[in-house]
């Protein structure tokens, strides 16, 4: 798997959110954007990660960071996730994993002895000019929000 590295230009996207509205990355030029890829809505690890970001959103807002979670789930499934977990940021549907492939996070995974293709849990901080400022690829789901905050507060 060959995910985007620091300094690369972030691929532009226009994806449906949990309200079936189109969200375009280009609309957020001039702002920092955290794009985090996760495998599947309402699963334990993905829920832990999303709730951590939900709880840290006020701090991320103060630092001027917009959050988007991207998964292959449908907008309907994303709406259920947002409602059940009271998420306070947009989740975006990438059902054909086209954007995940552009970011380099779609690839072979192994789980319980079987191999399959899926999304790798990797996050990208995109700077105000649309470049990858930082890549977060080594974290526990419950610590993701803190890893992001620690980076932002140090830079």
C-alpha positions in Angstrom: 0.0 0.0 0.0 1.3 3.4 -1.0 -0.6 6.2 0.8 0.0 9.9 0.1 3.0 11.4 1.9 3.6 14.8 3.5 3.9 17.5 0.9 1.7 15.8 -1.7 -1.3 17.7 -3.1 -4.6 16.3 -1.6 -6.9 14.7 -4.2 -10.0 16.8 -4.7 -13.3 15.1 -3.9 -17.0 15.7 -4.0 -18.8 13.1 -1.8 -22.3 12.8 -0.2 -22.5 13.3 3.5 -25.0 11.8 5.9 -27.7 14.3 4.8 -27.2 13.4 1.1 -25.5 16.8 0.6 -22.4 17.1 -1.6 -19.3 18.1 0.2 -16.3 19.3 -1.8 -12.8 19.6 -0.4 -12.3 22.7 -2.6 -14.9 24.5 -0.5 -12.5 24.4 2.4 -9.4 25.9 0.8 -7.8 28.3 3.3 -8.7 26.0 6.2 -7.0 23.0 7.7 -9.0 19.8 7.1 -8.6 16.5 8.8 -9.7 13.7 6.5 -9.8 10.4 8.3 -10.5 7.1 6.6 -12.2 4.4 8.6 -13.4 0.9 7.5 -17.1 0.7 8.6 -19.7 2.8 10.4 -21.0 1.5 13.8 -18.2 -1.0 14.4 -16.4 -0.9 17.7 -13.0 0.6 16.6 -14.6 3.1 14.2 -17.1 4.1 16.9 -14.3 4.7 19.4 -12.3 6.8 16.9 -15.4 8.9 15.9 -16.5 9.5 19.5 -12.9 10.6 20.4 -13.0 13.2 17.5 -16.6 14.2 18.5 -15.4 14.9 22.1 -12.3 16.8 20.9 -14.2 18.8 18.2 -14.4 22.1 20.3 -10.6 22.0 20.7 -10.1 21.2 17.0 -12.5 24.0 16.1 -10.4 26.5 18.1 -7.4 25.3 16.1 -9.3 25.9 12.9 -9.6 22.3 11.8 -12.5 20.9 9.9 -13.1 17.1 10.3 -14.4 14.7 7.7 -14.6 10.9 8.1 -14.7 8.9 4.9 -15.8 5.2 4.6 -17.4 3.0 1.9 -20.7 3.2 3.8 -23.9 4.6 2.2 -25.2 8.1 3.3 -28.1 6.3 5.0 -25.7 4.2 7.1 -23.7 7.3 7.9 -26.8 9.1 9.0 -27.5 6.2 11.5 -23.9 6.4 12.8 -24.2 10.2 13.3 -27.6 9.9 15.0 -26.7 7.0 17.3 -23.4 8.4 18.4 -24.3 12.2 18.3 -21.4 12.9 16.0 -20.9 16.6 15.4 -19.0 16.5 12.0 -19.7 15.3 8.5 -19.2 11.7 7.5 -18.7 11.1 3.7 -19.7 8.2 1.6 -17.1 6.7 -0.7 -19.0 3.5 -1.8 -16.8 2.7 -4.8 -13.7 3.5 -2.7 -12.5 5.8 -5.5 -11.3 8.6 -3.1 -9.7 6.0 -0.7 -7.7 4.7 -3.7 -6.6 8.2 -4.6 -5.3 8.8 -1.1 -3.7 5.3 -1.2 -5.6 3.9 1.8 -7.5 1.1 -0.1 -5.7 -2.2 -0.2 -5.1 -5.7 1.1 -6.0 -6.3 4.7 -5.8 -9.4 6.9 -8.2 -10.3 9.6 -8.7 -13.6 11.5 -6.8 -15.5 8.8 -8.6 -14.1 5.8 -7.3 -11.6 3.2 -9.5 -9.0 1.6 -9.4 -5.5 0.2 -10.6 -2.6 2.4 -9.8 0.8 3.9 -6.8 1.2 6.1 -7.3 3.5 9.1 -5.1 6.4 8.1 -5.8 10.2 8.5 -4.5 13.1 6.6 -4.2 16.7 7.8 -4.5 18.9 4.8 -3.1 22.5 5.1 -4.7 25.7 3.9 -3.2 25.4 0.4 -4.5 21.8 -0.1 -1.2 20.0 0.6 -0.8 17.0 3.0 0.7 18.6 6.1 0.8 15.4 8.3 -0.1 11.8 8.0 -1.4 9.8 11.0 -1.0 6.1 10.4 0.1 4.6 13.7 -2.4 5.1 16.5 -4.9 3.3 18.6 -8.5 4.2 17.8 -9.1 5.6 21.3 -6.0 7.8 21.0 -6.5 9.2 17.5 -8.0 12.5 18.5 -5.2 13.1 21.0 -2.4 12.2 18.5 -4.0 14.8 16.1 -4.3 17.4 18.9 -0.8 16.8 20.1 0.6 17.4 16.6 -1.5 20.6 16.1 -0.5 22.1 19.4 3.2 21.4 18.7 3.1 23.1 15.3 
